[in-house]
Amino acid sequence: MLKKEQQRNSDSRRLHGIDAAGNALHGILYQGLALLLIPAVLLLAWLLVLRQPALERELVDEVAAGYAASRAQAIAAQTAAVQARLQSMLASDELTALLPAPAPETLAGAAADALAGFPDAVGLRVFALDDRGTAGLQEGEGGLVNHIEIDLVRRASNGEPTMPEAYRAGEQWLYSFAERGTLDGDGERLVALLSYDERLLRDSLAAPEDQGGTFSLLQRLQGRGAGAETRVFGPGPGERAARAAVAGTPWFVVFTPGEALVASLEAKVSQPLLALLLLLLAGSAGFALVARRYPALLRREVARAEAAAEHRTPYTLKVPELAPIARSLRKLTLRRTRMDGVPRVPEAAAPAPATVSSAPSREAVSGPAEALPAHIFRAYDIRGIADTELDDDTVYRIGAAIGTLADSLGEQTLLLGYDGRVSSGRIRAGLERALLQAGRDVIDIGLVPTPLAYFAAHQFEDATSALIVTGSHNPAEYNGVKLYLQRKPVASGDIERVREIALSGKFTQGSGHKLQRDVASDYLDELVGDVAIAMPLKIVVDAGNGATGHLAPTLFEELGCEVIPLYCDIDGSFPNHPPDTSVAANLADLQEAVRREGADFGVAFDGDGDRVAAVTGSGEIVAADYLLMLFAQDVITRNPGADVVYDVKCSRNLAQLVTSLGGRGVLWRTGHTHIKEKVAETGALVGGEFSGHMVFGERWFGFDDGLYAAARLAEIVSSSESSLDELLGQFHHSASTPEIIIPVDEAQKFQLVEAFRQQADFGDGRINDLDGVRVDYTRGWGLLRASNTSAALTARFEGDDETALQEIMTRFREQLAKVHPDLEPNF
């Protein structure tokens, strides 16, 4: 039974390719326990074998020395007192009056009287000596019993320093002190010799009350060499004896600690070792407790994280280290839940994509084409009405031509993505078939916004070019193809080369292979890891039923914001409003939702997500050039001197702001491809155009990305104490118009602008023909240019005030009427 249970557990662990081997927690705990025990055992052994005995010796020696020193100090004080009293006696009037030449009997009587002042003394002798000193004295004379007493009297008589000495007299030890009195006029002086028996120091050398040891008294022998000593009192010094010199004497007090004292001192040294041992046992028990209880706690917390992954209900984990995993689990679960509802191919799409790994067997199209609509091959993409201008034959030729062009560039593998338009499935399938039959390998990244295809080209080492089936911001009936070659926007002439190859029918042949990859999760992880939201925001997200619908809400939720989704269901018919964010009418619902919800701001994305528009908390639309001002201010603040690229339709307040911040403004041609190229060329850290394409070279990859730009806007607002309205209010605002569209014949639009440039009279204005005709005046500017993406002219005007604005518009209108009388300008 046990083996079956173990087998079931093992099989369960191997589910989904995940297995568990060993127990890392136990391994870490064992390592930690080893790191604790091994040094501790070595330390304990060192303490027991080496350090403890040394500490015991040091402590016993210190205590013994203390005992000896204290008794030595007491004896020194006692002898000093005796010497002081003896000097005082010699200086008394009774004795000094005996000089000169007192009779021995007189001196003996005086000494006997003075002895009463020394109650414990056994003898006091007083001598009257002349210049001869003790030369005439012999042992026994005057009571001197030996040469030690004679030497004491001699040294005292000569004025030499005298120290008391102990010596044996018969069966007992005597302690004698010699002092000299004052000289008289004939050079005579009195010398006193005071003697005590063993009782003098008996109390001072008595054993301690705790019987902790014994005291001895040693005396240094004069003239016998260093180390010559004799024991005067007490037993001989023991093994651990300590000595202390008695000041002013030749004596040493020696204390020998007893066994009881040594044992008590050694016990004190052992107490810390016992405490250390107990700590080691407690630490080991702690490790064992953690090893037993922590896995159970982890299992409970993991189970809580799993149960809460599908919900947004807040909860608190008891193991903080699990919080990142729990957040990632919830993020991935909610992300997958949202993205599982996105179809791989729109419902109305023609045949489902092939799942085989090699090229379809359908016959390839070849040979010259009778005709291809020239106008669908635009400056930097291919775009036309899907049903009539992008039929299956045209789509195949475009795909085969792109495959052939990629072959000439050495690109074997191409990324293929598409938006949510009704026709995108059919066009994607046709392009895929053509690419595979042209010998290119295809990585299908599914229904994604255009920036995700760009992002994928920066992630794959062997796939750095991408095709995106998208009609971008155009109405639902349009569709097209955007190209991103070798991690760069298409160069000038690349789209025309595609057309030429498509017309010729000279395609490379081969049998490529197809793979499918999901890049959305990697994209979100990269973006969320880059952008930091200082405080949660409430944001309305209008995806306009476009390709960002399944990603934009998830992005801001993972950034920690409260999201109110608006039109985030992908629907290629765009039932709520057209997907062009540069038209104010298309933002009306977003404005109303921001006001209604009390949001911090709102963002909108065009059909393929490479443009962004913003609405402030008060419901005001943020002009794209003022949004770029906000980004430029943020970037230049961190990167002084940074370049900022902007197109000819942008306010000159932007240029003035960049200059005032210490940056360098770079005016350039309109068009997201042109802006990206200029950002790459100059190394600019940010760029943008009036249509809403924002390009970040700082912290991002240098392509236009509406989602990333919206996230950077959230970062700026969340890091400021001001609202978006207040942040924009700091900039200088001028009177200006939106972009004005003037429909014209597609074939005539560039000639019309050139004629206007050559024939119109702009007075004192300064003409800039970088892209169309931009005329700068002292109080404003005006622009007329040919649209790169539609059959139209575009115009825009700005003045310091309304009067200046109207003056510039009037001049342009009058000059346009002179040059093109049949054109009806709508401004």
Secondary structure as the mmCIF struct_conf table of DSSP 4:
data_model
#
loop_
_struct_conf.conf_type_id
_struct_conf.id
_struct_conf.beg_label_comp_id
_struct_conf.beg_label_asym_id
_struct_conf.beg_label_seq_id
_struct_conf.end_label_comp_id
_struct_conf.end_label_asym_id
_struct_conf.end_label_seq_id
HELX_RH_AL_P HELX_RH_AL_P1 LEU A 2 ARG A 13
TURN_TY1_P TURN_TY1_P1 ARG A 14 ARG A 14
HELX_RH_3T_P HELX_RH_3T_P1 LEU A 15 GLY A 17
BEND BEND1 GLY A 22 GLY A 22
HELX_RH_AL_P HELX_RH_AL_P2 ALA A 24 TRP A 46
HELX_RH_PI_P HELX_RH_PI_P1 LEU A 47 ARG A 51
HELX_RH_AL_P HELX_RH_AL_P3 GLN A 52 LEU A 90
TURN_TY1_P TURN_TY1_P2 ALA A 91 ALA A 91
BEND BEND2 SER A 92 SER A 92
HELX_RH_AL_P HELX_RH_AL_P4 ASP A 93 THR A 96
TURN_TY1_P TURN_TY1_P3 ALA A 97 LEU A 98
BEND BEND3 PRO A 100 ALA A 101
HELX_RH_AL_P HELX_RH_AL_P5 PRO A 104 ALA A 114
HELX_RH_3T_P HELX_RH_3T_P2 LEU A 115 GLY A 117
BEND BEND4 PHE A 118 PHE A 118
TURN_TY1_P TURN_TY1_P4 PRO A 119 ASP A 120
STRN STRN1 ALA A 121 LEU A 129
TURN_TY1_P TURN_TY1_P5 ASP A 131 GLY A 136
TURN_TY1_P TURN_TY1_P6 GLU A 139 GLY A 140
HELX_RH_3T_P HELX_RH_3T_P3 GLU A 141 GLY A 143
BEND BEND5 ASN A 146 ASN A 146
HELX_RH_AL_P HELX_RH_AL_P6 HIS A 147 SER A 157
TURN_TY1_P TURN_TY1_P7 ASN A 158 GLY A 159
STRN STRN2 GLU A 165 ALA A 169
TURN_TY1_P TURN_TY1_P8 GLY A 170 GLU A 171
STRN STRN3 GLN A 172 ARG A 180
TURN_TY1_P TURN_TY1_P9 GLY A 185 ASP A 186
BEND BEND6 GLY A 187 GLY A 187
STRN STRN4 ARG A 189 TYR A 196
TURN_TY1_P TURN_TY1_P10 GLU A 198 GLU A 198
HELX_RH_AL_P HELX_RH_AL_P7 ARG A 199 ARG A 202
TURN_TY1_P TURN_TY1_P11 ASP A 203 LEU A 205
BEND BEND7 ALA A 206 ALA A 206
HELX_LH_PP_P HELX_LH_PP_P1 ALA A 207 PRO A 208
TURN_TY1_P TURN_TY1_P12 GLU A 209 ASP A 210
STRN STRN5 GLY A 213 ARG A 220
HELX_LH_PP_P HELX_LH_PP_P2 LEU A 221 LEU A 221
TURN_TY1_P TURN_TY1_P13 GLN A 222 GLY A 223
BEND BEND8 ARG A 224 ARG A 224
TURN_TY1_P TURN_TY1_P14 ALA A 226 GLY A 227
STRN STRN6 GLU A 229 PHE A 233
BEND BEND9 GLY A 234 PRO A 235
HELX_LH_PP_P HELX_LH_PP_P3 GLY A 236 PRO A 237
TURN_TY1_P TURN_TY1_P15 GLU A 239 ARG A 240
STRN STRN7 ALA A 242 ALA A 245
TURN_TY1_P TURN_TY1_P16 ALA A 247 GLY A 248
BEND BEND10 THR A 249 PRO A 250
STRN STRN8 TRP A 251 PRO A 257
HELX_RH_AL_P HELX_RH_AL_P8 GLU A 259 ALA A 308
TURN_TY1_P TURN_TY1_P17 ALA A 309 GLU A 310
BEND BEND11 LYS A 318 LYS A 318
HELX_RH_3T_P HELX_RH_3T_P4 PRO A 320 LEU A 322
HELX_RH_AL_P HELX_RH_AL_P9 ALA A 323 MET A 339
TURN_TY1_P TURN_TY1_P18 ASP A 340 GLY A 341
BEND BEND12 VAL A 342 VAL A 342
BEND BEND13 ARG A 344 VAL A 345
TURN_TY1_P TURN_TY1_P19 GLU A 347 ALA A 348
BEND BEND14 ALA A 350 PRO A 351
HELX_LH_PP_P HELX_LH_PP_P4 ALA A 352 ALA A 354
BEND BEND15 VAL A 356 SER A 357
STRN STRN9 SER A 358 SER A 358
BEND BEND16 ARG A 362 ARG A 362
HELX_LH_PP_P HELX_LH_PP_P5 GLU A 363 VAL A 365
BEND BEND17 GLY A 367 GLY A 367
BEND BEND18 GLU A 370 GLU A 370
HELX_RH_3T_P HELX_RH_3T_P5 ALA A 374 ILE A 376
STRN STRN10 PHE A 377 PHE A 377
BEND BEND19 ALA A 379 ASP A 381
STRN STRN11 ILE A 382 ILE A 385
HELX_RH_AL_P HELX_RH_AL_P10 ALA A 386 GLU A 389
BEND BEND20 LEU A 390 LEU A 390
HELX_RH_AL_P HELX_RH_AL_P11 ASP A 392 SER A 408
TURN_TY1_P TURN_TY1_P20 LEU A 409 GLY A 410
STRN STRN12 THR A 413 TYR A 418
BEND BEND21 GLY A 420 GLY A 420
TURN_TY1_P TURN_TY1_P21 VAL A 422 SER A 423
HELX_RH_AL_P HELX_RH_AL_P12 SER A 424 GLN A 437
TURN_TY1_P TURN_TY1_P22 ALA A 438 GLY A 439
STRN STRN13 ASP A 441 LEU A 447
HELX_RH_AL_P HELX_RH_AL_P13 THR A 450 GLN A 459
BEND BEND22 GLU A 461 ASP A 462
STRN STRN14 SER A 465 VAL A 469
TURN_TY1_P TURN_TY1_P23 SER A 472 HIS A 473
BEND BEND23 ASN A 474 ASN A 474
TURN_TY1_P TURN_TY1_P24 ALA A 476 GLU A 477
STRN STRN15 TYR A 478 LEU A 485
TURN_TY1_P TURN_TY1_P25 GLN A 486 ARG A 487
STRN STRN16 LYS A 488 PRO A 489
HELX_LH_PP_P HELX_LH_PP_P6 VAL A 490 ALA A 491
TURN_TY1_P TURN_TY1_P26 SER A 492 GLY A 493
HELX_RH_AL_P HELX_RH_AL_P14 ASP A 494 SER A 504
TURN_TY1_P TURN_TY1_P27 GLY A 505 GLY A 505
STRN STRN17 HIS A 513 HIS A 513
STRN STRN18 LYS A 514 GLN A 516
HELX_RH_AL_P HELX_RH_AL_P15 ALA A 520 ASP A 530
BEND BEND24 ALA A 534 MET A 535
STRN STRN19 LYS A 538 ASP A 542
TURN_TY1_P TURN_TY1_P28 GLY A 544 ASN A 545
BEND BEND25 GLY A 546 GLY A 546
TURN_TY1_P TURN_TY1_P29 ALA A 547 LEU A 551
HELX_RH_AL_P HELX_RH_AL_P16 ALA A 552 GLU A 558
TURN_TY1_P TURN_TY1_P30 LEU A 559 GLY A 560
STRN STRN20 GLU A 562 LEU A 566
BEND BEND26 TYR A 567 TYR A 567
BEND BEND27 ASP A 569 ASP A 569
TURN_TY1_P TURN_TY1_P31 GLY A 572 SER A 573
BEND BEND28 PRO A 575 HIS A 577
BEND BEND29 PRO A 579 PRO A 579
TURN_TY1_P TURN_TY1_P32 THR A 581 SER A 582
BEND BEND30 VAL A 583 VAL A 583
HELX_RH_3T_P HELX_RH_3T_P6 ALA A 584 LEU A 587
HELX_RH_AL_P HELX_RH_AL_P17 ALA A 588 GLU A 597
TURN_TY1_P TURN_TY1_P33 GLY A 598 GLY A 598
BEND BEND31 ASP A 600 ASP A 600
STRN STRN21 PHE A 601 PHE A 605
TURN_TY1_P TURN_TY1_P34 GLY A 607 ASP A 608
BEND BEND32 GLY A 609 ASP A 610
STRN STRN22 ARG A 611 ARG A 611
STRN STRN23 VAL A 612 THR A 616
TURN_TY1_P TURN_TY1_P35 GLY A 617 SER A 618
BEND BEND33 GLY A 619 GLY A 619
HELX_LH_PP_P HELX_LH_PP_P7 GLU A 620 GLU A 620
STRN STRN24 ILE A 621 VAL A 622
HELX_LH_PP_P HELX_LH_PP_P8 ALA A 623 ALA A 623
HELX_RH_AL_P HELX_RH_AL_P18 ALA A 624 ARG A 638
BEND BEND34 ASN A 639 ASN A 639
TURN_TY1_P TURN_TY1_P36 PRO A 640 GLY A 641
STRN STRN25 ASP A 643 ASP A 647
TURN_TY1_P TURN_TY1_P37 VAL A 648 LYS A 649
BEND BEND35 CYS A 650 CYS A 650
HELX_RH_AL_P HELX_RH_AL_P19 ARG A 652 SER A 660
TURN_TY1_P TURN_TY1_P38 LEU A 661 GLY A 662
STRN STRN26 ARG A 664 TRP A 668
BEND BEND36 THR A 670 GLY A 671
HELX_RH_AL_P HELX_RH_AL_P20 HIS A 672 THR A 682
TURN_TY1_P TURN_TY1_P39 GLY A 683 GLY A 683
BEND BEND37 LEU A 685 LEU A 685
STRN STRN27 VAL A 686 GLY A 688
TURN_TY1_P TURN_TY1_P40 PHE A 690 SER A 691
BEND BEND38 GLY A 692 GLY A 692
STRN STRN28 HIS A 693 HIS A 693
STRN STRN29 MET A 694 PHE A 696
BEND BEND39 GLU A 698 TRP A 700
BEND BEND40 GLY A 702 PHE A 703
STRN STRN30 ASP A 704 ASP A 704
HELX_RH_AL_P HELX_RH_AL_P21 GLY A 706 SER A 718
TURN_TY1_P TURN_TY1_P41 SER A 719 SER A 719
BEND BEND41 SER A 720 SER A 722
HELX_RH_AL_P HELX_RH_AL_P22 LEU A 724 GLY A 729
TURN_TY1_P TURN_TY1_P42 GLN A 730 GLN A 730
BEND BEND42 PHE A 731 PHE A 731
STRN STRN31 ALA A 735 SER A 736
HELX_LH_PP_P HELX_LH_PP_P9 GLU A 739 GLU A 739
STRN STRN32 ILE A 740 PRO A 743
TURN_TY1_P TURN_TY1_P43 GLU A 746 GLN A 748
HELX_RH_AL_P HELX_RH_AL_P23 LYS A 749 GLN A 759
TURN_TY1_P TURN_TY1_P44 GLY A 763 ASP A 764
HELX_LH_PP_P HELX_LH_PP_P10 GLY A 765 GLY A 765
STRN STRN33 ARG A 766 ASN A 768
BEND BEND43 LEU A 770 GLY A 772
STRN STRN34 VAL A 773 TYR A 777
TURN_TY1_P TURN_TY1_P45 THR A 778 ARG A 779
STRN STRN35 GLY A 780 ALA A 786
BEND BEND44 ASN A 788 ALA A 791
STRN STRN36 ALA A 792 GLY A 799
BEND BEND45 ASP A 800 ASP A 801
HELX_RH_AL_P HELX_RH_AL_P24 GLU A 802 VAL A 819
TURN_TY1_P TURN_TY1_P46 PRO A 821 ASP A 822
#
